[in-house]
Amino acid sequence: MQTREDWLINTTHYFPNKTQEQVLLAAEQVFKLSDSENDLQFAHTENSIYVQRTWFAYMVLAAAQGTWHFNLTTSAIENSTKASLMITGASQSMMAMVNVPVNSASIFTAPQTSNLFPFSEVYKLFWGRMDALLYGNQAWLSCDKFIHSQQYDVSSKSVEPLCFNASDNQPERSVFEKFYKTKENSKEDNQFKSIIHIMPSNSQ
């Protein structure tokens, strides 16, 4: 069970020299790149973005469906933006049951389950992609590359909200250029970022 400190470290990130608007637009882009827009729904407020990502999985005589919920809120702190992300999920499975000897079938639907997502890896993946877009100071990692880049064993389950049955698209160069303009700007951001890292609850 994660402590309050664990949750804050995973779910909170600071973006030096970036406005709330820039952070929210980048977050929207990260979600749009993660999967087909047909599987995504967005809701916006002045300082937050709420996203639903729906998934389906089909197996022999069985199927499952679910929705991941992402709630990202922002606040301005000095010359930076503080962002907090909470991920929850809900899923339901269905199974075809063959009746013997009647030679007919019926569908059994399991009760829907919902829960908070406790794995830190998916938050690291999200914040890393945000930094890649906003600063251009690191590579954009696909789901597979992220899993294999970790210094310890990471299962695919730990990144399911962004990766399970997802398109996992790579951004074009034009997408990066949309969020940062020059190397000089990136250099300033990185210098300021080294100071912000002193703040608690950064999940780098």
C-alpha positions in Angstrom: 0.0 0.0 0.0 1.4 3.4 -1.0 1.8 6.1 1.5 0.7 9.7 1.1 4.3 10.6 0.3 4.4 7.9 -2.4 1.3 9.2 -4.1 2.5 12.8 -4.1 5.8 11.8 -5.6 4.1 9.8 -8.4 1.2 12.2 -9.2 2.9 15.6 -8.9 5.3 17.3 -11.4 6.7 20.8 -11.9 7.2 22.5 -15.3 9.5 25.5 -15.0 8.9 28.5 -17.3 5.7 27.0 -18.6 2.2 28.4 -18.2 -0.8 26.3 -17.1 -2.2 26.7 -20.7 1.0 25.3 -22.2 1.0 22.3 -19.8 -2.7 21.6 -20.5 -2.2 21.7 -24.2 0.8 19.4 -24.0 -1.2 17.0 -21.9 -3.9 16.9 -24.4 -1.4 16.1 -27.1 0.2 13.3 -25.0 -3.2 11.6 -24.7 -4.0 12.1 -28.4 -0.8 10.4 -29.3 -1.3 7.5 -26.9 -4.4 6.2 -28.7 -7.0 6.7 -31.4 -9.2 9.8 -30.8 -12.2 7.5 -31.3 -11.3 5.9 -27.9 -10.8 9.2 -26.1 -13.1 11.8 -24.6 -12.0 15.1 -23.3 -13.4 17.7 -20.9 -11.7 21.0 -20.1 -11.8 23.6 -17.4 -9.6 26.7 -17.0 -7.0 24.8 -15.0 -7.6 21.1 -15.7 -8.2 18.5 -18.3 -10.2 15.3 -17.8 -9.7 12.4 -20.2 -11.5 9.0 -20.6 -9.8 6.3 -22.6 -12.0 3.3 -23.5 -10.6 -0.1 -24.4 -11.9 -3.5 -25.5 -10.2 -6.9 -25.5 -11.6 -10.0 -27.2 -10.6 -13.6 -26.4 -12.0 -17.0 -27.3 -15.5 -17.2 -25.7 -14.8 -14.1 -23.6 -14.4 -10.3 -23.8 -13.5 -7.5 -21.5 -14.0 -3.7 -21.7 -13.0 -0.8 -19.5 -12.3 2.8 -19.2 -9.2 4.6 -17.8 -9.9 8.0 -16.3 -7.2 10.7 -16.2 -7.7 13.9 -14.1 -4.9 16.5 -14.5 -5.1 19.7 -12.6 -2.6 22.6 -12.7 -1.7 25.6 -10.5 0.8 28.5 -11.0 3.7 28.5 -8.6 6.2 31.4 -9.1 7.7 30.9 -12.6 6.5 27.4 -13.0 3.3 25.3 -13.3 2.6 22.5 -10.8 0.6 19.6 -12.3 -1.2 16.8 -10.4 -2.4 13.7 -12.2 -4.8 11.0 -10.8 -5.5 7.9 -12.7 -8.4 5.5 -12.0 -9.9 2.7 -14.0 -13.1 0.6 -14.3 -13.5 -2.7 -16.1 -15.9 -5.5 -16.8 -15.6 -8.9 -18.3 -18.1 -11.1 -20.2 -17.9 -14.9 -20.9 -19.9 -17.1 -23.1 -21.2 -20.2 -21.3 -22.1 -23.3 -23.4 -25.0 -25.3 -21.9 -24.6 -29.0 -22.3 -26.5 -31.1 -23.4 -29.1 -28.4 -24.3 -26.6 -27.2 -27.0 -27.2 -23.5 -26.3 -25.2 -20.6 -25.0 -25.6 -17.8 -22.6 -23.5 -14.8 -21.6 -22.2 -14.3 -18.1 -21.3 -10.7 -17.3 -19.1 -10.1 -14.2 -19.8 -7.1 -12.0 -17.9 -4.0 -12.9 -14.8 -3.2 -10.8 -13.2 0.2 -10.4 -10.0 1.2 -8.6 -7.2 3.7 -8.3 -4.1 2.9 -10.3 -1.2 2.4 -7.8 1.8 1.8 -10.2 4.4 4.6 -10.3 5.7 3.6 -13.8 2.7 5.0 -15.8 3.1 8.3 -14.1 6.9 8.3 -14.9 6.0 7.6 -18.6 3.4 10.4 -18.7 5.7 13.0 -17.1 8.6 11.9 -19.3 6.5 12.4 -22.4 5.3 15.8 -21.1 8.9 16.9 -20.6 9.8 15.6 -24.1 7.1 17.8 -25.6 7.6 20.9 -23.5 11.4 21.1 -23.4 12.7 18.8 -26.1 15.4 17.6 -23.7 14.8 13.9 -23.8 13.6 11.3 -26.2 9.9 10.4 -26.5 9.6 6.8 -25.4 7.1 4.3 -26.8 5.5 1.9 -24.3 8.0 -0.9 -25.1 11.0 1.3 -25.0 10.0 2.8 -21.7 9.5 -0.7 -20.1 12.9 -1.8 -21.3 14.6 1.4 -20.3 13.9 0.9 -16.6 16.7 -0.4 -14.3 14.4 -3.0 -12.8 11.8 -5.4 -14.1 8.7 -3.6 -15.1 5.6 -5.5 -16.3 3.3 -4.2 -19.0 0.5 -4.0 -16.4 2.3 -1.1 -14.7 1.7 1.1 -17.8 -1.7 -0.2 -18.9 -3.6 3.1 -18.6 -1.5 4.6 -21.4 -0.5 1.4 -23.2 -2.9 -1.4 -23.1 -4.6 -1.9 -26.5 -3.3 1.6 -27.4 -2.1 3.0 -30.7 1.1 4.3 -29.0 1.9 6.8 -31.8 5.2 8.6 -32.1 5.0 12.4 -32.5 6.2 14.1 -35.7 8.9 16.7 -35.5 6.3 19.4 -36.1 4.5 18.4 -32.8 7.7 19.0 -30.8 8.3 22.4 -32.6 4.8 23.4 -31.6 5.7 23.3 -27.9 9.3 24.6 -27.8 10.9 27.1 -30.1 14.7 27.3 -29.7 17.6 25.5 -28.1 18.2 28.6 -26.1 14.7 28.4 -24.5 15.3 24.7 -23.7 18.6 25.6 -22.1 17.0 28.2 -19.8 14.2 25.7 -19.0 16.8 23.0 -18.0 18.8 25.4 -15.8 15.6 26.5 -14.0 14.4 22.9 -13.8 17.5 21.9 -11.8 16.4 24.3 -9.2 12.8 23.2 -9.2 13.9 19.6 -8.7 14.7 20.6 -5.1 11.0 20.9 -4.6 9.4 17.7 -3.1 7.1 15.4 -5.1 8.8 15.4 -8.5 8.6 12.1 -10.2 11.7 12.3 -12.4 
